[in-house]
Amino acid sequence: MFKTVAESEVTLSVLMLPSHTNFSGKIHGGYVLSLLDQIAFACASKHSGAYCVTASVDTVDFLKPIEVGELVTLKASINFTGNSSMIVGIRVEAENIQTGNVKHCNSSYFTMVAKDDKGNNVDVPGVIIRSDKELQRFHKSIKRIELRKERKAHASTVHLTTGPDDISKKYKVKINLTD
Ligand code: GDP
């Protein structure tokens, strides 16, 4: 079974309230993360028709701070489908309602997995690609999956070959192994 990207697109607009600010008066990053997680869940559930869990999150860069009173819009769509996994891409923009100025705050890519009632993975519909943009996003997802695999392999090599002396010379750390 296959579904178009458009069938599961989700948009969410939220007005930023003072209760969501951190100590410096900007919107708390954790609050934005929870909105990202909600929309990723909604989009993946819509595509799969199943309950979905977050498996991993790729790149959440907070490019620009979000201010109180701004209208934040999150747009999510399916970029890639595996057997039971989906990559949901999300673009976050904040609009200053008075000036109409819109800024790009964040783009994130969530890997979501579809589950049945017992918590077992279930197959999801494939995605039907209908535009160059959608094809580009599918390609980028494949690249990102490959890069993540490489990163994992690379991380274990670093662990095996880098000694404590090398680490403490290069980084701001004191290594004091007592256990
Ligand atoms: P891109 O991934 O290079 O296209 O970077 P963007 O920052 O433009 O968008 C990030 C992700 O948000 C995309 O990969 C899409 O999955 C999603 N997205 C972007 N624009 C839209 C939109 O207009 N509607 C919906 N539903 N999702 C969007």
Backbone and ligand atoms as CSV (ligand in chain L), in Angstrom:
chain,resi,resn,atom,element,x,y,z
A,1,MET,N,N,0.835,-1.200,0.000
A,1,MET,CA,C,0.000,0.000,0.000
A,1,MET,C,C,0.885,1.272,0.000
A,2,PHE,N,N,0.437,2.275,-0.712
A,2,PHE,CA,C,1.197,3.533,-0.812
A,2,PHE,C,C,0.281,4.727,-0.559
A,3,LYS,N,N,0.870,5.786,0.006
A,3,LYS,CA,C,0.096,7.013,0.260
A,3,LYS,C,C,0.910,8.213,-0.186
A,4,THR,N,N,0.235,9.272,-0.601
A,4,THR,CA,C,0.960,10.483,-0.992
A,4,THR,C,C,1.450,11.227,0.249
A,5,VAL,N,N,2.436,12.098,0.043
A,5,VAL,CA,C,2.952,12.934,1.135
A,5,VAL,C,C,1.829,13.858,1.633
A,6,ALA,N,N,1.051,14.375,0.676
A,6,ALA,CA,C,0.001,15.354,1.016
A,6,ALA,C,C,-1.029,14.779,1.991
A,7,GLU,N,N,-1.267,13.469,1.912
A,7,GLU,CA,C,-2.295,12.861,2.768
A,7,GLU,C,C,-1.995,12.955,4.254
A,8,SER,N,N,-0.730,13.109,4.608
A,8,SER,CA,C,-0.406,13.125,6.049
A,8,SER,C,C,0.243,14.435,6.484
A,9,GLU,N,N,0.204,15.462,5.633
A,9,GLU,CA,C,0.805,16.744,6.028
A,9,GLU,C,C,0.054,17.342,7.218
A,10,VAL,N,N,0.806,17.908,8.140
A,10,VAL,CA,C,0.182,18.530,9.316
A,10,VAL,C,C,0.792,19.916,9.526
A,11,THR,N,N,-0.057,20.876,9.873
A,11,THR,CA,C,0.407,22.226,10.223
A,11,THR,C,C,-0.165,22.581,11.585
A,12,LEU,N,N,0.681,23.194,12.403
A,12,LEU,CA,C,0.263,23.555,13.763
A,12,LEU,C,C,0.743,24.975,14.049
A,13,SER,N,N,-0.190,25.862,14.430
A,13,SER,CA,C,0.201,27.232,14.789
A,13,SER,C,C,-0.099,27.469,16.265
A,14,VAL,N,N,0.890,28.000,16.958
A,14,VAL,CA,C,0.742,28.223,18.407
A,14,VAL,C,C,1.263,29.613,18.757
A,15,LEU,N,N,0.477,30.331,19.556
A,15,LEU,CA,C,0.911,31.647,20.024
A,15,LEU,C,C,1.818,31.459,21.247
A,16,MET,N,N,2.966,32.139,21.226
A,16,MET,CA,C,3.939,31.946,22.307
A,16,MET,C,C,3.589,32.794,23.537
A,17,LEU,N,N,3.305,32.113,24.614
A,17,LEU,CA,C,2.848,32.773,25.849
A,17,LEU,C,C,4.010,32.997,26.819
A,18,PRO,N,N,3.882,33.974,27.721
A,18,PRO,CA,C,4.965,34.228,28.680
A,18,PRO,C,C,5.290,32.999,29.545
A,19,SER,N,N,4.305,32.119,29.740
A,19,SER,CA,C,4.552,30.933,30.578
A,19,SER,C,C,5.542,29.962,29.931
A,20,HIS,N,N,5.866,30.145,28.654
A,20,HIS,CA,C,6.809,29.237,27.984
A,20,HIS,C,C,8.222,29.817,27.874
A,21,THR,N,N,8.486,30.887,28.626
A,21,THR,CA,C,9.809,31.510,28.484
A,21,THR,C,C,10.827,30.911,29.455
A,22,ASN,N,N,12.092,31.055,29.105
A,22,ASN,CA,C,13.161,30.680,30.023
A,22,ASN,C,C,13.574,31.923,30.813
A,23,PHE,N,N,14.674,31.836,31.536
A,23,PHE,CA,C,15.033,32.945,32.438
A,23,PHE,C,C,15.440,34.213,31.700
A,24,SER,N,N,15.804,34.073,30.424
A,24,SER,CA,C,16.199,35.288,29.697
A,24,SER,C,C,15.042,35.878,28.893
A,25,GLY,N,N,13.852,35.319,29.038
A,25,GLY,CA,C,12.678,35.895,28.381
A,25,GLY,C,C,12.395,35.358,26.988
A,26,LYS,N,N,13.253,34.448,26.508
A,26,LYS,CA,C,13.001,33.817,25.190
A,26,LYS,C,C,12.209,32.522,25.420
A,27,ILE,N,N,11.623,32.015,24.311
A,27,ILE,CA,C,10.849,30.771,24.460
A,27,ILE,C,C,11.792,29.596,24.732
A,28,HIS,N,N,11.429,28.812,25.734
A,28,HIS,CA,C,12.228,27.683,26.212
A,28,HIS,C,C,12.382,26.610,25.116
A,29,GLY,N,N,13.637,26.193,24.882
A,29,GLY,CA,C,13.910,25.186,23.842
A,29,GLY,C,C,13.150,23.886,24.079
A,30,GLY,N,N,12.992,23.511,25.337
A,30,GLY,CA,C,12.280,22.272,25.670
A,30,GLY,C,C,10.819,22.322,25.243
A,31,TYR,N,N,10.241,23.512,25.302
A,31,TYR,CA,C,8.841,23.659,24.873
A,31,TYR,C,C,8.728,23.442,23.360
A,32,VAL,N,N,9.698,24.013,22.626
A,32,VAL,CA,C,9.707,23.844,21.160
A,32,VAL,C,C,9.894,22.361,20.824
A,33,LEU,N,N,10.769,21.692,21.571
A,33,LEU,CA,C,10.987,20.255,21.338
A,33,LEU,C,C,9.699,19.461,21.533
A,34,SER,N,N,8.915,19.837,22.560
A,34,SER,CA,C,7.687,19.085,22.799
A,34,SER,C,C,6.671,19.336,21.676
A,35,LEU,N,N,6.663,20.550,21.104
A,35,LEU,CA,C,5.781,20.805,19.953
A,35,LEU,C,C,6.231,19.990,18.741
A,36,LEU,N,N,7.561,19.919,18.555
A,36,LEU,CA,C,8.111,19.132,17.446
A,36,LEU,C,C,7.695,17.660,17.584
A,37,ASP,N,N,7.790,17.169,18.810
A,37,ASP,CA,C,7.454,15.767,19.062
A,37,ASP,C,C,5.966,15.504,18.793
A,38,GLN,N,N,5.127,16.456,19.181
A,38,GLN,CA,C,3.676,16.294,18.969
A,38,GLN,C,C,3.336,16.244,17.484
A,39,ILE,N,N,3.926,17.161,16.719
A,39,ILE,CA,C,3.561,17.209,15.294
A,39,ILE,C,C,4.158,16.011,14.546
A,40,ALA,N,N,5.335,15.565,14.976
A,40,ALA,CA,C,5.937,14.370,14.359
A,40,ALA,C,C,5.043,13.157,14.610
A,41,PHE,N,N,4.525,13.071,15.828
A,41,PHE,CA,C,3.617,11.973,16.190
A,41,PHE,C,C,2.354,12.020,15.316
A,42,ALA,N,N,1.779,13.224,15.194
A,42,ALA,CA,C,0.530,13.373,14.429
A,42,ALA,C,C,0.741,12.990,12.966
A,43,CYS,N,N,1.832,13.475,12.378
A,43,CYS,CA,C,2.103,13.229,10.959
A,43,CYS,C,C,2.365,11.731,10.707
A,44,ALA,N,N,3.194,11.119,11.554
A,44,ALA,CA,C,3.531,9.699,11.378
A,44,ALA,C,C,2.304,8.817,11.604
A,45,SER,N,N,1.480,9.180,12.589
A,45,SER,CA,C,0.278,8.385,12.875
A,45,SER,C,C,-0.701,8.485,11.715
A,46,LYS,N,N,-0.784,9.672,11.132
A,46,LYS,CA,C,-1.677,9.887,9.999
A,46,LYS,C,C,-1.239,9.045,8.796
A,47,HIS,N,N,0.065,9.028,8.545
A,47,HIS,CA,C,0.557,8.253,7.404
A,47,HIS,C,C,0.362,6.755,7.628
A,48,SER,N,N,0.704,6.295,8.829
A,48,SER,CA,C,0.723,4.846,9.086
A,48,SER,C,C,-0.621,4.299,9.541
A,49,GLY,N,N,-1.458,5.170,10.107
A,49,GLY,CA,C,-2.719,4.687,10.700
A,49,GLY,C,C,-2.470,3.868,11.944
A,50,ALA,N,N,-1.286,4.036,12.541
A,50,ALA,CA,C,-0.928,3.246,13.725
A,50,ALA,C,C,-0.407,4.177,14.823
A,51,TYR,N,N,-0.246,3.601,16.010
A,51,TYR,CA,C,0.371,4.349,17.101
A,51,TYR,C,C,1.874,4.442,16.795
A,52,CYS,N,N,2.460,5.617,16.991
A,52,CYS,CA,C,3.876,5.773,16.633
A,52,CYS,C,C,4.714,6.248,17.814
A,53,VAL,N,N,5.947,5.806,17.848
A,53,VAL,CA,C,6.872,6.279,18.878
A,53,VAL,C,C,8.066,6.976,18.207
A,54,THR,N,N,8.703,7.859,18.956
A,54,THR,CA,C,9.881,8.558,18.432
A,54,THR,C,C,11.095,7.658,18.624
A,55,ALA,N,N,11.783,7.325,17.525
A,55,ALA,CA,C,12.969,6.468,17.626
A,55,ALA,C,C,14.233,7.316,17.733
A,56,SER,N,N,14.324,8.379,16.945
A,56,SER,CA,C,15.492,9.255,17.043
A,56,SER,C,C,15.171,10.617,16.435
A,57,VAL,N,N,16.008,11.564,16.789
A,57,VAL,CA,C,15.818,12.927,16.300
A,57,VAL,C,C,17.130,13.386,15.687
A,58,ASP,N,N,17.056,13.872,14.457
A,58,ASP,CA,C,18.268,14.314,13.773
A,58,ASP,C,C,18.261,15.836,13.653
A,59,THR,N,N,19.312,16.446,14.074
A,59,THR,CA,C,19.513,17.900,13.976
A,59,THR,C,C,18.339,18.756,14.446
A,60,VAL,N,N,18.415,19.179,15.681
A,60,VAL,CA,C,17.495,20.219,16.144
A,60,VAL,C,C,18.382,21.418,16.460
A,61,ASP,N,N,18.627,22.250,15.463
A,61,ASP,CA,C,19.433,23.454,15.693
A,61,ASP,C,C,18.474,24.595,15.980
A,62,PHE,N,N,18.695,25.280,17.077
A,62,PHE,CA,C,17.862,26.445,17.350
A,62,PHE,C,C,18.514,27.636,16.641
A,63,LEU,N,N,18.102,27.875,15.421
A,63,LEU,CA,C,18.763,28.867,14.562
A,63,LEU,C,C,18.552,30.280,15.072
A,64,LYS,N,N,17.316,30.589,15.449
A,64,LYS,CA,C,16.987,31.937,15.932
A,64,LYS,C,C,16.074,31.806,17.135
A,65,PRO,N,N,16.260,32.655,18.153
A,65,PRO,CA,C,15.391,32.557,19.323
A,65,PRO,C,C,13.958,32.978,18.995
A,66,ILE,N,N,13.009,32.402,19.718
A,66,ILE,CA,C,11.593,32.746,19.531
A,66,ILE,C,C,11.166,33.641,20.694
A,67,GLU,N,N,10.442,34.718,20.353
A,67,GLU,CA,C,10.050,35.706,21.367
A,67,GLU,C,C,8.593,35.477,21.801
A,68,VAL,N,N,8.284,35.957,22.994
A,68,VAL,CA,C,6.900,35.948,23.480
A,68,VAL,C,C,6.036,36.764,22.513
A,69,GLY,N,N,4.816,36.289,22.259
A,69,GLY,CA,C,3.878,37.025,21.400
A,69,GLY,C,C,3.979,36.635,19.941
A,70,GLU,N,N,5.047,35.898,19.566
A,70,GLU,CA,C,5.167,35.475,18.162
A,70,GLU,C,C,4.246,34.279,17.897
A,71,LEU,N,N,3.804,34.196,16.642
A,71,LEU,CA,C,2.971,33.063,16.235
A,71,LEU,C,C,3.878,32.047,15.551
A,72,VAL,N,N,4.034,30.904,16.217
A,72,VAL,CA,C,4.937,29.874,15.691
A,72,VAL,C,C,4.143,28.870,14.865
A,73,THR,N,N,4.630,28.599,13.668
A,73,THR,CA,C,3.964,27.597,12.819
A,73,THR,C,C,4.934,26.456,12.530
A,74,LEU,N,N,4.470,25.245,12.791
A,74,LEU,CA,C,5.259,24.046,12.496
A,74,LEU,C,C,4.581,23.336,11.331
A,75,LYS,N,N,5.378,22.971,10.330
A,75,LYS,CA,C,4.837,22.250,9.174
A,75,LYS,C,C,5.562,20.927,9.059
A,76,ALA,N,N,4.790,19.833,9.023
A,76,ALA,CA,C,5.420,18.517,9.002
A,76,ALA,C,C,4.948,17.698,7.823
A,77,SER,N,N,5.875,16.941,7.266
A,77,SER,CA,C,5.486,15.988,6.220
A,77,SER,C,C,6.427,14.790,6.220
A,78,ILE,N,N,5.942,13.711,5.613
A,78,ILE,CA,C,6.734,12.471,5.537
A,78,ILE,C,C,7.786,12.637,4.442
A,79,ASN,N,N,9.069,12.460,4.839
A,79,ASN,CA,C,10.155,12.588,3.860
A,79,ASN,C,C,10.649,11.237,3.348
A,80,PHE,N,N,10.425,10.187,4.169
A,80,PHE,CA,C,10.995,8.877,3.831
A,80,PHE,C,C,10.199,7.799,4.562
A,81,THR,N,N,10.019,6.653,3.910
A,81,THR,CA,C,9.405,5.517,4.605
A,81,THR,C,C,10.298,4.289,4.485
A,82,GLY,N,N,10.476,3.599,5.608
A,82,GLY,CA,C,11.183,2.315,5.623
A,82,GLY,C,C,10.143,1.218,5.778
A,83,ASN,N,N,10.494,0.101,6.458
A,83,ASN,CA,C,9.499,-0.957,6.677
A,83,ASN,C,C,8.462,-0.523,7.706
A,84,SER,N,N,8.966,-0.211,8.917
A,84,SER,CA,C,8.043,0.256,9.962
A,84,SER,C,C,8.402,1.672,10.411
A,85,SER,N,N,9.429,2.240,9.793
A,85,SER,CA,C,9.862,3.572,10.212
A,85,SER,C,C,9.517,4.626,9.167
A,86,MET,N,N,9.449,5.856,9.644
A,86,MET,CA,C,9.167,7.000,8.763
A,86,MET,C,C,10.061,8.146,9.219
A,87,ILE,N,N,10.557,8.922,8.279
A,87,ILE,CA,C,11.233,10.158,8.660
A,87,ILE,C,C,10.272,11.316,8.407
A,88,VAL,N,N,9.980,12.038,9.490
A,88,VAL,CA,C,9.095,13.195,9.402
A,88,VAL,C,C,9.971,14.451,9.443
A,89,GLY,N,N,9.863,15.280,8.426
A,89,GLY,CA,C,10.592,16.553,8.414
A,89,GLY,C,C,9.680,17.644,8.946
A,90,ILE,N,N,10.256,18.543,9.719
A,90,ILE,CA,C,9.452,19.629,10.310
A,90,ILE,C,C,10.174,20.958,10.124
A,91,ARG,N,N,9.442,21.941,9.629
A,91,ARG,CA,C,9.982,23.293,9.507
A,91,ARG,C,C,9.262,24.189,10.499
A,92,VAL,N,N,10.028,24.943,11.268
A,92,VAL,CA,C,9.443,25.826,12.278
A,92,VAL,C,C,9.720,27.273,11.897
A,93,GLU,N,N,8.655,28.062,11.827
A,93,GLU,CA,C,8.792,29.487,11.526
A,93,GLU,C,C,8.047,30.285,12.591
A,94,ALA,N,N,8.582,31.447,12.911
A,94,ALA,CA,C,7.916,32.312,13.891
A,94,ALA,C,C,7.588,33.633,13.230
A,95,GLU,N,N,6.342,34.072,13.420
A,95,GLU,CA,C,5.895,35.323,12.798
A,95,GLU,C,C,5.666,36.390,13.862
A,96,ASN,N,N,6.253,37.544,13.634
A,96,ASN,CA,C,5.943,38.702,14.468
A,96,ASN,C,C,4.606,39.238,13.955
A,97,ILE,N,N,3.587,39.108,14.777
A,97,ILE,CA,C,2.228,39.410,14.297
A,97,ILE,C,C,2.071,40.887,13.927
A,98,GLN,N,N,2.777,41.757,14.643
A,98,GLN,CA,C,2.648,43.201,14.372
A,98,GLN,C,C,3.275,43.579,13.029
A,99,THR,N,N,4.480,43.061,12.782
A,99,THR,CA,C,5.194,43.483,11.567
A,99,THR,C,C,4.967,42.525,10.391
A,100,GLY,N,N,4.528,41.316,10.695
A,100,GLY,CA,C,4.353,40.310,9.638
A,100,GLY,C,C,5.659,39.630,9.258
A,101,ASN,N,N,6.742,40.024,9.937
A,101,ASN,CA,C,8.051,39.429,9.631
A,101,ASN,C,C,8.090,37.949,10.061
A,102,VAL,N,N,8.540,37.089,9.134
A,102,VAL,CA,C,8.599,35.649,9.426
A,102,VAL,C,C,10.052,35.203,9.446
A,103,LYS,N,N,10.444,34.478,10.501
A,103,LYS,CA,C,11.831,33.968,10.530
A,103,LYS,C,C,11.838,32.441,10.648
A,104,HIS,N,N,12.815,31.853,10.001
A,104,HIS,CA,C,12.993,30.399,10.050
A,104,HIS,C,C,13.751,30.063,11.331
A,105,CYS,N,N,13.144,29.287,12.227
A,105,CYS,CA,C,13.762,29.044,13.538
A,105,CYS,C,C,14.425,27.683,13.639
A,106,ASN,N,N,13.926,26.733,12.855
A,106,ASN,CA,C,14.377,25.374,13.089
A,106,ASN,C,C,13.887,24.437,11.980
A,107,SER,N,N,14.750,23.481,11.598
A,107,SER,CA,C,14.288,22.372,10.743
A,107,SER,C,C,14.776,21.090,11.390
A,108,SER,N,N,13.875,20.152,11.587
A,108,SER,CA,C,14.249,18.911,12.280
A,108,SER,C,C,13.712,17.706,11.526
A,109,TYR,N,N,14.369,16.577,11.786
A,109,TYR,CA,C,13.991,15.341,11.115
A,109,TYR,C,C,13.837,14.249,12.172
A,110,PHE,N,N,12.607,13.793,12.378
A,110,PHE,CA,C,12.297,12.805,13.410
A,110,PHE,C,C,12.100,11.438,12.763
A,111,THR,N,N,12.744,10.415,13.313
A,111,THR,CA,C,12.454,9.050,12.865
A,111,THR,C,C,11.411,8.463,13.805
A,112,MET,N,N,10.277,8.090,13.230
A,112,MET,CA,C,9.163,7.562,14.002
A,112,MET,C,C,8.936,6.101,13.604
A,113,VAL,N,N,8.507,5.274,14.566
A,113,VAL,CA,C,8.266,3.859,14.277
A,113,VAL,C,C,6.822,3.515,14.635
A,114,ALA,N,N,6.160,2.785,13.728
A,114,ALA,CA,C,4.756,2.407,13.941
A,114,ALA,C,C,4.676,1.117,14.751
A,115,LYS,N,N,3.761,1.102,15.711
A,115,LYS,CA,C,3.631,-0.041,16.637
A,115,LYS,C,C,2.194,-0.566,16.645
A,116,ASP,N,N,2.041,-1.862,16.974
A,116,ASP,CA,C,0.687,-2.379,17.194
A,116,ASP,C,C,0.358,-2.324,18.690
A,117,ASP,N,N,-0.791,-2.869,19.074
A,117,ASP,CA,C,-1.243,-2.790,20.477
A,117,ASP,C,C,-0.264,-3.438,21.451
A,118,LYS,N,N,0.475,-4.438,20.953
A,118,LYS,CA,C,1.399,-5.167,21.833
A,118,LYS,C,C,2.796,-4.554,21.840
A,119,GLY,N,N,2.974,-3.481,21.081
A,119,GLY,CA,C,4.296,-2.827,21.047
A,119,GLY,C,C,5.215,-3.391,19.984
A,120,ASN,N,N,4.686,-4.270,19.118
A,120,ASN,CA,C,5.518,-4.788,18.011
A,120,ASN,C,C,5.491,-3.815,16.830
A,121,ASN,N,N,6.607,-3.765,16.104
A,121,ASN,CA,C,6.668,-2.903,14.922
A,121,ASN,C,C,5.685,-3.396,13.858
A,122,VAL,N,N,5.044,-2.454,13.181
A,122,VAL,CA,C,4.153,-2.836,12.073
A,122,VAL,C,C,4.595,-2.134,10.788
A,123,ASP,N,N,4.331,-2.779,9.671
A,123,ASP,CA,C,4.688,-2.185,8.370
A,123,ASP,C,C,3.869,-0.927,8.122
A,124,VAL,N,N,4.517,0.043,7.481
A,124,VAL,CA,C,3.804,1.286,7.144
A,124,VAL,C,C,3.646,1.375,5.622
A,125,PRO,N,N,2.655,2.124,5.151
A,125,PRO,CA,C,2.527,2.304,3.701
A,125,PRO,C,C,3.772,2.996,3.141
A,126,GLY,N,N,4.149,2.691,1.924
A,126,GLY,CA,C,5.227,3.423,1.255
A,126,GLY,C,C,4.731,4.808,0.896
A,127,VAL,N,N,5.662,5.653,0.449
A,127,VAL,CA,C,5.259,7.015,0.133
A,127,VAL,C,C,5.230,7.223,-1.389
A,128,ILE,N,N,4.214,7.933,-1.861
A,128,ILE,CA,C,4.146,8.265,-3.291
A,128,ILE,C,C,4.734,9.661,-3.463
A,129,ILE,N,N,5.803,9.752,-4.274
A,129,ILE,CA,C,6.493,11.027,-4.465
A,129,ILE,C,C,5.961,11.704,-5.721
A,130,ARG,N,N,5.544,12.959,-5.555
A,130,ARG,CA,C,4.889,13.620,-6.695
A,130,ARG,C,C,5.548,14.924,-7.142
A,131,SER,N,N,6.605,15.345,-6.402
A,131,SER,CA,C,7.270,16.591,-6.839
A,131,SER,C,C,8.780,16.438,-6.679
A,132,ASP,N,N,9.520,17.328,-7.341
A,132,ASP,CA,C,10.986,17.320,-7.243
A,132,ASP,C,C,11.423,17.545,-5.803
A,133,LYS,N,N,10.703,18.433,-5.110
A,133,LYS,CA,C,11.020,18.760,-3.711
A,133,LYS,C,C,10.922,17.485,-2.853
A,134,GLU,N,N,9.832,16.728,-3.062
A,134,GLU,CA,C,9.634,15.496,-2.288
A,134,GLU,C,C,10.729,14.473,-2.609
A,135,LEU,N,N,11.121,14.446,-3.889
A,135,LEU,CA,C,12.180,13.513,-4.293
A,135,LEU,C,C,13.508,13.909,-3.643
A,136,GLN,N,N,13.782,15.220,-3.622
A,136,GLN,CA,C,15.009,15.733,-2.976
A,136,GLN,C,C,15.044,15.346,-1.498
A,137,ARG,N,N,13.890,15.494,-0.840
A,137,ARG,CA,C,13.821,15.181,0.598
A,137,ARG,C,C,14.020,13.684,0.836
A,138,PHE,N,N,13.485,12.854,-0.077
A,138,PHE,CA,C,13.678,11.411,0.046
A,138,PHE,C,C,15.164,11.078,-0.085
A,139,HIS,N,N,15.824,11.687,-1.079
A,139,HIS,CA,C,17.259,11.499,-1.299
A,139,HIS,C,C,18.059,11.921,-0.075
A,140,LYS,N,N,17.714,13.112,0.444
A,140,LYS,CA,C,18.441,13.632,1.608
A,140,LYS,C,C,18.285,12.701,2.810
A,141,SER,N,N,17.115,12.083,2.927
A,141,SER,CA,C,16.874,11.153,4.040
A,141,SER,C,C,17.780,9.930,3.921
A,142,ILE,N,N,17.912,9.410,2.696
A,142,ILE,CA,C,18.788,8.248,2.481
A,142,ILE,C,C,20.216,8.625,2.885
A,143,LYS,N,N,20.648,9.802,2.469
A,143,LYS,CA,C,21.995,10.301,2.801
A,143,LYS,C,C,22.179,10.366,4.305
A,144,ARG,N,N,21.155,10.918,4.979
A,144,ARG,CA,C,21.239,11.090,6.430
A,144,ARG,C,C,21.311,9.738,7.153
A,145,ILE,N,N,20.572,8.748,6.644
A,145,ILE,CA,C,20.594,7.402,7.235
A,145,ILE,C,C,22.003,6.813,7.085
A,146,GLU,N,N,22.588,6.986,5.894
A,146,GLU,CA,C,23.941,6.461,5.652
A,146,GLU,C,C,24.965,7.167,6.538
A,147,LEU,N,N,24.820,8.496,6.657
A,147,LEU,CA,C,25.753,9.268,7.486
A,147,LEU,C,C,25.685,8.843,8.942
A,148,ARG,N,N,24.445,8.567,9.403
A,148,ARG,CA,C,24.283,8.155,10.803
A,148,ARG,C,C,24.993,6.825,11.057
A,149,LYS,N,N,24.873,5.906,10.074
A,149,LYS,CA,C,25.561,4.607,10.195
A,149,LYS,C,C,27.073,4.819,10.277
A,150,GLU,N,N,27.586,5.703,9.400
A,150,GLU,CA,C,29.030,5.989,9.390
A,150,GLU,C,C,29.466,6.598,10.715
A,151,ARG,N,N,28.642,7.533,11.213
A,151,ARG,CA,C,28.955,8.211,12.479
A,151,ARG,C,C,29.074,7.210,13.609
A,152,LYS,N,N,28.123,6.232,13.616
A,152,LYS,CA,C,28.124,5.220,14.678
A,152,LYS,C,C,29.405,4.403,14.614
A,153,ALA,N,N,29.772,3.988,13.393
A,153,ALA,CA,C,30.981,3.178,13.220
A,153,ALA,C,C,32.195,3.985,13.631
A,154,HIS,N,N,32.223,5.267,13.263
A,154,HIS,CA,C,33.345,6.147,13.566
A,154,HIS,C,C,33.471,6.363,15.077
A,155,ALA,N,N,32.361,6.541,15.761
A,155,ALA,CA,C,32.377,6.801,17.200
A,155,ALA,C,C,33.025,5.642,17.949
A,156,SER,N,N,32.760,4.395,17.535
A,156,SER,CA,C,33.358,3.275,18.247
A,156,SER,C,C,34.853,3.186,17.979
A,157,THR,N,N,35.326,3.621,16.809
A,157,THR,CA,C,36.773,3.607,16.538
A,157,THR,C,C,37.479,4.625,17.424
A,158,VAL,N,N,36.911,5.809,17.536
A,158,VAL,CA,C,37.509,6.852,18.372
A,158,VAL,C,C,37.661,6.335,19.803
A,159,HIS,N,N,36.623,5.665,20.272
A,159,HIS,CA,C,36.620,5.144,21.624
A,159,HIS,C,C,37.793,4.171,21.853
A,160,LEU,N,N,38.093,3.363,20.841
A,160,LEU,CA,C,39.135,2.358,20.997
A,160,LEU,C,C,40.542,2.922,20.864
A,161,THR,N,N,40.712,3.982,20.067
A,161,THR,CA,C,42.072,4.425,19.757
A,161,THR,C,C,42.514,5.680,20.522
A,162,THR,N,N,41.577,6.418,21.125
A,162,THR,CA,C,41.967,7.658,21.783
A,162,THR,C,C,42.170,7.424,23.278
A,163,GLY,N,N,43.387,7.684,23.754
A,163,GLY,CA,C,43.700,7.462,25.163
A,163,GLY,C,C,43.315,8.655,26.012
A,164,PRO,N,N,43.279,8.482,27.365
A,164,PRO,CA,C,42.899,9.566,28.269
A,164,PRO,C,C,43.802,10.793,28.133
A,165,ASP,N,N,45.128,10.572,27.882
A,165,ASP,CA,C,46.057,11.705,27.758
A,165,ASP,C,C,45.701,12.577,26.564
A,166,ASP,N,N,45.413,11.905,25.444
A,166,ASP,CA,C,45.043,12.646,24.227
A,166,ASP,C,C,43.798,13.480,24.473
A,167,ILE,N,N,42.839,12.871,25.162
A,167,ILE,CA,C,41.560,13.563,25.383
A,167,ILE,C,C,41.771,14.780,26.277
A,168,SER,N,N,42.535,14.589,27.365
A,168,SER,CA,C,42.655,15.724,28.295
A,168,SER,C,C,43.555,16.829,27.754
A,169,LYS,N,N,44.425,16.489,26.772
A,169,LYS,CA,C,45.215,17.549,26.132
A,169,LYS,C,C,44.329,18.402,25.240
A,170,LYS,N,N,43.406,17.744,24.578
A,170,LYS,CA,C,42.618,18.417,23.557
A,170,LYS,C,C,41.372,19.099,24.110
A,171,TYR,N,N,40.798,18.544,25.184
A,171,TYR,CA,C,39.505,19.061,25.656
A,171,TYR,C,C,39.610,19.556,27.092
A,172,LYS,N,N,38.612,20.347,27.489
A,172,LYS,CA,C,38.593,20.908,28.836
A,172,LYS,C,C,38.006,19.873,29.793
A,173,VAL,N,N,38.830,18.923,30.193
A,173,VAL,CA,C,38.355,17.849,31.063
A,173,VAL,C,C,39.517,17.371,31.934
A,174,LYS,N,N,39.184,16.953,33.151
A,174,LYS,CA,C,40.182,16.306,34.018
A,174,LYS,C,C,39.777,14.858,34.124
A,175,ILE,N,N,40.681,13.942,33.785
A,175,ILE,CA,C,40.317,12.523,33.894
A,175,ILE,C,C,41.000,11.972,35.139
A,176,ASN,N,N,40.183,11.577,36.081
A,176,ASN,CA,C,40.663,11.129,37.380
A,176,ASN,C,C,40.006,9.780,37.697
A,177,LEU,N,N,40.558,8.723,37.096
A,177,LEU,CA,C,39.884,7.409,37.196
A,177,LEU,C,C,40.148,6.780,38.565
A,178,THR,N,N,39.101,6.667,39.338
A,178,THR,CA,C,39.271,6.088,40.680
A,178,THR,C,C,38.563,4.763,40.836
A,179,ASP,N,N,37.606,4.436,39.948
A,179,ASP,CA,C,36.866,3.165,40.066
A,179,ASP,C,C,37.473,2.102,39.161
L,1,GDP,P1,P,14.278,20.813,3.500
L,1,GDP,O1,O,14.186,19.524,4.271
L,1,GDP,O2,O,15.622,20.980,2.856
L,1,GDP,O3,O,13.140,20.998,2.529
L,1,GDP,O4,O,14.249,22.014,4.594
L,1,GDP,P2,P,13.067,22.936,5.115
L,1,GDP,O5,O,13.614,23.714,6.252
L,1,GDP,O6,O,12.436,23.733,4.019
L,1,GDP,O7,O,11.941,21.954,5.667
L,1,GDP,C1,C,12.199,21.000,6.674
L,1,GDP,C2,C,11.152,19.905,6.565
L,1,GDP,O8,O,9.868,20.439,6.916
L,1,GDP,C3,C,10.960,19.377,5.149
L,1,GDP,O9,O,11.883,18.329,4.876
L,1,GDP,C4,C,9.515,18.927,5.139
L,1,GDP,O10,O,9.400,17.603,5.616
L,1,GDP,C5,C,8.842,19.888,6.110
L,1,GDP,N1,N,8.187,20.990,5.398
L,1,GDP,C6,C,8.795,22.082,4.839
L,1,GDP,N2,N,7.895,22.901,4.256
L,1,GDP,C7,C,6.680,22.333,4.454
L,1,GDP,C8,C,5.341,22.710,4.090
L,1,GDP,O11,O,5.084,23.741,3.450
L,1,GDP,N3,N,4.339,21.882,4.506
L,1,GDP,C9,C,4.564,20.733,5.201
L,1,GDP,N4,N,3.514,19.971,5.573
L,1,GDP,N5,N,5.813,20.347,5.558
L,1,GDP,C10,C,6.857,21.120,5.183
